[in-house]
Amino acid sequence: MTIEEPRPGLLREFETVFEAIAQALATAAEQRSVTPAESVAELLGLKDQADGKPSQTHVWERTEGDLSLWLQWHSYDQSHPFSIQPDMNKLKLEMRQGSAVLRRAEASYED
């Protein structure tokens, strides 16, 4: 596997964007809402990959050359028969170069 060298400054830019979104993940967990993470990700160039169909998993992504930033929000019901539980929301952020994950951040909350 060969990893191409990104254009000058691009890796640093992706690092900065990663840090901003990682901080927004913490805010999202604190506020129990995906909105802070979604807003920052879209503001910083990540595009919603939704196909218009209702889904419990949403992905935002930005790719330039072989660098990519990937944000996933997954929500699921934790309830069982005779046991009503809040939904679990998991946010995952990755910065990748090719298939290698360079950095990862996660947050979760119940609502």
C-alpha positions in Angstrom: 0.0 0.0 0.0 1.4 3.4 -0.9 0.3 6.6 0.8 0.6 9.7 -1.3 1.9 12.9 0.2 -1.0 15.4 0.7 -0.6 18.9 -0.7 1.3 21.3 1.6 -0.9 22.4 4.5 -3.7 20.0 3.8 -2.8 17.6 6.6 -2.6 20.5 9.0 -6.0 21.8 7.8 -7.6 18.4 8.3 -6.0 18.2 11.8 -7.6 21.6 12.6 -11.0 20.5 11.3 -10.7 17.2 13.2 -10.1 19.1 16.5 -13.0 21.4 15.9 -15.4 18.6 15.2 -14.0 16.5 18.1 -14.8 19.4 20.4 -18.3 19.6 18.9 -18.8 15.9 19.7 -18.2 16.7 23.4 -20.7 19.5 23.2 -23.2 17.3 21.4 -23.0 14.7 24.2 -23.3 17.4 26.9 -26.4 18.9 25.2 -27.8 15.5 24.2 -28.2 16.5 20.6 -26.4 15.7 17.4 -26.9 19.3 16.2 -23.7 20.8 17.5 -21.6 18.1 15.8 -23.6 18.2 12.6 -23.5 22.0 12.3 -19.7 22.3 12.8 -19.0 19.4 10.4 -21.1 21.0 7.7 -19.6 24.4 8.3 -16.1 22.9 7.9 -16.9 21.2 4.6 -18.2 17.7 5.5 -21.1 16.7 3.2 -24.1 14.8 4.3 -24.1 11.4 2.6 -27.8 10.7 3.1 -29.8 9.3 0.3 -33.1 10.8 1.3 -34.4 7.6 3.0 -35.1 7.6 6.7 -32.2 6.1 8.6 -30.9 5.7 12.1 -27.4 6.2 10.8 -26.1 9.4 9.2 -22.7 10.0 7.7 -20.9 13.2 6.8 -17.6 13.1 4.8 -15.0 15.3 3.3 -12.3 13.9 1.0 -9.3 15.5 -0.7 -6.8 13.3 -2.4 -6.3 10.4 0.0 -7.2 12.3 3.1 -10.7 12.1 4.5 -12.7 13.1 7.5 -15.7 10.9 8.3 -18.4 11.6 10.9 -21.1 9.0 11.8 -24.1 9.5 14.1 -26.0 6.3 14.9 -29.1 6.2 17.1 -30.8 3.1 18.4 -33.5 2.1 20.8 -32.2 0.3 24.0 -35.7 -0.7 25.1 -36.7 -4.4 25.7 -40.0 -5.9 26.6 -41.3 -4.5 29.9 -38.3 -2.2 30.1 -38.5 1.3 28.5 -35.0 2.7 28.0 -33.8 6.0 26.4 -32.3 5.9 22.9 -28.5 5.6 22.6 -26.8 8.0 20.3 -23.2 7.3 19.2 -21.0 9.8 17.4 -17.8 8.6 15.7 -15.2 10.8 14.0 -12.2 9.5 12.0 -9.4 11.1 10.0 -8.1 8.7 7.4 -5.2 8.7 4.9 -6.1 6.0 2.4 -7.3 3.0 4.5 -5.3 4.0 7.5 -7.1 5.7 10.4 -4.8 8.5 11.7 -7.1 9.8 14.4 -10.4 8.8 16.0 -12.8 10.5 18.5 -16.1 9.2 19.9 -18.9 10.5 22.1 -22.3 9.1 23.1 -25.4 10.2 24.9 -28.8 8.9 25.8 -32.1 10.8 25.1 
